[in-house]
Amino acid sequence: MKKQRILIISQHYFPEPNFITRDLAEFLNTSGKVTVITAHPNYPYGRFYEPSASLWPKRREENGVEVWRVPFFPDHSKSKVRRGISYLSFTFIAALIAPFAIWKPRAVFVYQTPFTVAISALWFKYIFRSKLFYISADLWPESFTAAGVAANNLTMKVLYIFSRWINRRADHLICSTVGIQKRYINDGIPKEKTAFVPVWVEGIPADLFLLPKEKLYSKTIVYAGNIGAAQGLGVLINAARICLEQNIYVRFDIYGTGLDEQRLRKTAEQESLSNVTFHGRVSPKEAFEAAKKATAVLIHLNSSPLFRMTLPSKLASAFAAGGIVLAGVEGEAEEWVRQSGAGFTFSPGNASQLVGLIKMILQITETEFEQLTLRALDFYKVNYEKSRLLKFYDELLATNKTNGLSQEIR
């Protein structure tokens, strides 16, 4: 039987820190012929990786998947004009090249980060009658301002109008949080066209072998992820300062990079914070291994209406690592941490509360710590296991129905 043609359009793709599109492409490629349209790798730096051929389209097979990498204007600054040009340049070029890369795909998956990418898929809906599936890992245009990119009221109104218009073009909207799903339903999207499917994470081994005693006594707090305005990691620097002042022996290991990294590094150096180490960008596997050995894993997002509807992908990794989750979050993410029974929350930006939690976990018994690690692992396996979540996409292609799925926390 002839394989069905499937197209995935995403501005970000491996080796960039976007494993979702790669995992989906390779999974669906077993039952269909998958083609990916993406940019030459550049995120999160806003410049092309070396030695990327950035000026011309490049086609090659990657793990059995046909991947087209197209040129565009890369930018990851806080300038709304430059970011806008960056988003639209990829959208325009992807729209031009996609019809030559694949003919009459049955389904087109669009990774909606940013939300302008979906424009490049409309050709297939109206000319070839392809089904459009939007994967909404972030909520736009709110993400634009949450990233520290200022926009005036008129611009935001226009962006909201565009958001509602482009989302109504989709046949199905796959939402990474219940909050995003509810927002779309409130915008007039029929519930049966939406689904809640949380984001899995990369680098999680099948055998999650843990040594709770060694983790407890490592006295290490690990943060792994993007270091930008939205993450507000000044709270970590402030907590490290308080720990030194109060003679609390604990180390803070930071893995990742981003727009705020250099500022935070400079602050830590100026204040001689010997308990803070920046490790830079590492592989997901290396970051996970560090989290697995840590006493606790830190998750933090600034207080905002958007982040109250957000489930950071780092949560899944934190639960899988089996450490105590220290989460400075609100809303949906706070509820997941509470339901897991494997972590503690504090008010975003409140370093004193974070230090209080650190002091508390350093005093718990080995038995209590082991119970927390087991709860974290159980919560991960039930709610985030990758193979089970990927099967949903296969079922969606086969049945063309989401049935308004909304996964409950278990």
N, C-alpha and C positions, 0 to 999 in steps of 0.2 A: 504494500500500500504506500502511495506517495506521501512523503512527510509534509505536514502543513508548514507554511512559511510564517515566521514570527519575527517581528522587528522590535528592537528595544532602542529607544532614544534617550540618552542620558548625557548631560554635560560632563559628568564625572564617572570614571571607570577605573578599575585596577590598572596600574599600581597606585593610583590615588587612594586615600582612605575611604573608599566607597565599595564595600564588599557586597552590598545588596544586589546591585545590577549584575556583577560577575556571577554570583551564586545563582541568581535567577536564570541568567543566560545559559550557564552550563547545565543546570537542572532541566530546563525546557528543551535544550538541544538533544536530549535523549529521545524525545518524542516528536520533535519538529526540526525544521531547518531555521536556526536562529541567526539573525544578522544584527549587529550592534552599531549604531552611529554615535560616536562620542568625540570629545576634543582630544588633542594631544595633551598628555598629562601635565598639569600645572598647579593643581590645588594641593596644599593651602597657601602656597607661596605667591601666587599671582604671576608666576613666570614659568616658562617651560622647563621641564626636567631635561637635563643633558643626557644623551645627545639627541633629543627629540627633533624629528624633521618637522618643524613647526610651520613652514610656509606652504606645504602642499598636502593634499589628502594622502593618506597611506592606508593600504588595505593589507591585512594579514590574518592568518588563522592563529587564534590563541586558545589553547586547550579545546580544540575542536569547534570553536565559535568563530564565525567570520566577523572581524572587527574593523570598522572603518574609522580612522582617526582624522578629524578635519581641522583645518586652521581656523583661528578666530583671534579676537583681541583679548588676551588674558589680563585680569585685574582682580585684586583682592584688597583694595584700599577702602577707605571710608568715604570716598567721593561718590556721591550718587550718580553723577554724570558718567564717570569712568565705569562704574559697576553696571550702569544701564547699557552703555555701549558694549561692554563685555557680554552681558546676557543676550542682547539682541543680535550681536555679531554671530554667536554660535547658532542661535535659532535660525537666522537667515541662511547661513551656509549649510546647516543640517537639512533645511527644507529643500535646498537646491540639489544636494547630493543624494539624499535618501531614495528618491525614485529611481536613480540609476544603480543604487546598491541592491535593491530588492524590488521585485515586481509582484504586485497584488498580494501583499501579506494578509493572512486571515486575521491576525491580531497585531496591534501595535501597543506596546507598553511604554509609557512615558514616565520617567523618574522626574517628579516635579520639584527639583531643586536646581535652578530657580523655576518659578511657575511660567515663565515665558517659553520654556522648551516645548510646551504642548502645542504652540502655534505650528511648529514644524511637522506635526502629525496630522493636521487637519486635511492636508492633501489626500491622505489615504482614506479618511472617513468619507469625504464627499466624492472622490473620483472612483475609488476601488471598493467602497462600502466596507472597509476594514473596521473591526471592533476596536474601540479605544479604551485602554485601561490606564488610568492615572495612579501612580504610586505616590501618595502624599506623606513623605517622611517628615516634612516641615509644613508649617502654616504660613502662607504668603497672602498679603504683603507684610504681615506682622514681622516675619523674619528679617525683612529689610531694615527696619528700625531697631530690632533687638540686637542686630550685629553692629550697632553704633553708627549706621549710615543715616544721617538726618534727612528728613523729608517734610515739606510743608503740608498744611492741611489739604490744599487743593490737589497736590500730587497724590496723597494717600487716598482721597476720594476716588480719583481716577483709577488708581491701582485696585481698589476694592471692587469697582464696577467691572474692571477687566477680570478680576478673580472670579466673580460670579458668572461672567459670560463664558470664560474658557472652561470652567468646571461643568457647565451645563452641556458642553459639547461631548463630554465623556460618556461612554456606555456604562463604565463602572469606576468608582473611586475607592481605592484601597488605602485606608487611613491607619497611620501608625499609633494613633491614640483615640480614645473614646471622645475626647474633647474636640479633636479635628472632625471626627464623624458628626458630632452634634452641630458644630459650626456649619458644616455643609448642608445638613438637613434644615437648619434654621434659614439658610440662604435659599431654600426652595428646591434642593436636590431630593428626589424621592428616596426614602430610606432604603428601599429594595435595591437601589443602585449603589449603595455604600457598603463597606465592610471594614471592620476593625481587625487588623492583623499586626501585632507588635513586631518591631524590628529585631531580628536575631543578630548575633555578633560573630566576628571571625576570630579564629585562633583558639577556639575552645576544643580541647582534645576529648575524644570519646570516653577515656578513662580519667575521671576527675579524682586523682589520688591526692589526699590531703594529709598533712601532718599538723593537726591542731596545736599541739604543744609547741612545736617550733615556730608556728605562725604567731602564737600569743607572745612568745618571748623575743620575737624579732623587733618588737617596739618600733614598727615602721608603718607610716601612713602613706599610701600611694595614691597619686592622682595621675590618670592616663587619659589623654584626649586633647581636644583643641584648646588653645590658650588665647582666648579672645575676650572682647568686651562682654559678651553674653555670659561667659563663665565666671566672671568676677573673682578671679583667684587672688585678689588682694587680701581676701579673708584668710587664705592659707598663710600668706606672708605675715599677717598680723597675729595669727595663732602661733606661728613659729616664734615670733618675738616674745609673746607672753610665756610660752613654754620655757624659753631660755631664762626669762626673768624669774620664773617661779621654780626653776631647777627641776622641770619635768623632762625626764630623758625620753625623747621620742624623735625619730627622724622623719622628714618629709621628702619623699622622692617624687619628682615631677617628670612625667614622660609625655612628650608631645611638643608641638610648636604652634605659633599663631601670632596675630598682630600685637598681642600684649606681652609676649615672651620677653623681649629685650627690656621693657620697662620693669618687669618684675625681677629679672636677673639683676638689673642695676640696683634696685632697691635692696635686694638680699645682700649684694656685695657691699653696698654703702653701710648697711647696718650690721655687717659681719654676722649674718645669720648662718652659723656653722652647721645648723641642723636642717638646712634646706639644700637639696641637690637637684639641678636641672640636667636631665639626661638627653634632651633634644628629641628629634623624631626617631622612632624605632619601629620595628615591625609589630603588627598586632600580636604575634606570638610572644615576642619579647616582653611587651607590655603586660600581657596576660600572665606570663610566668612571674613577673615582678609582683603583680597583684595577688597571685596565689600564695606567695611567701610572706605577704604583709599581714600585719595585725588587723588593719582596717583599710577600706578603700573609700576615698573621698569623692562625692558627687556634689557639684554646686552649680546653681544657676541663679542669676539675679532675679529679684522680685519683679514680675511683670505679668499682665493678663495672659500674654502668649504662653509663658512658661508654666502657667497653671494648667495649661492644656497639653503639656509636653511630657513625653516619656523618653528621657535621654537613653540612647542606645548603650551608654556606659553602664546603665543599671543592670542590664542582662549580664554583661561581663563581670560586674561586681558580684552578683549572686553566684555566678558560675565559679568564681575564684574562691568562694567559700569563706571569705573574710567578713568581718562586721562592716556593714554599710553605714557610713556617716554621710548623711544627705542634707545639704542646705537647699531644700527645694520646697515648693508649695503645690497645692492642687492635686492633680492626678498622680504625679510622681510620688508625692508625700504619702498618698493613700496606698500605693503599691509597696512602699517600704514598710509602712505600718502593717499591712496585711501579711507581708512575708514573715514577720517575726524575727528577721535576721539583721535588723539595723535600727538606727536611731536618727531622728531628724532634728535640725536646728533652724532657726530663722536665717534666711539668706543674708549674708554680710555680717552676721553676728559672731565675731571671733571668740568672744568670751564664752558663749554657749558651746562652741566647737571644742574649746579647751576643756570645758567641764565634762563633755562626753568622752574626750580622750582620757582624762583622769579616771573616769568611771570604768572604762573598759580595761585599763591597765591594772585594775584591782580585782577583776572577776576571776573566778576559779577556772581551772582547766576543764572541768566538767561543763560548766556554764558555757565556756567558749566553744566546746565541741558541739553542744546542742545548737548554738547559733550557726555554726558552719553547716550542719546537717539541714537546718531549716532553709538556709540560703540555697543549697544544692537542690533540695526538693522543689523550691519555688521556681528555680531556673528550669528544671526538667519539665515541670507541668506547664509553664507559661511561655517559655522561650526556646524550646528545643527546635533546632533549625529544620530538620527533615520533616517534622510534622507541619511546620508553618509553610514550607515550600509546597507541600502536597495541596494546600489550599489553591495555589495558583494553577496547578494541574487540573483540579476539579472545576475551577472557574472557567478554564478554557474549554473543558469538555461539556459543561452544562450551560455556560453563559449566564449563571445565576449566582448572586451573592446572598440573596435572601435576607438582606439587611443584617448579616452576621455581626454580632458584637460579643467578643469573647469575655467571659467573666473571669475575675481574679480568683484563682483557686489555690 
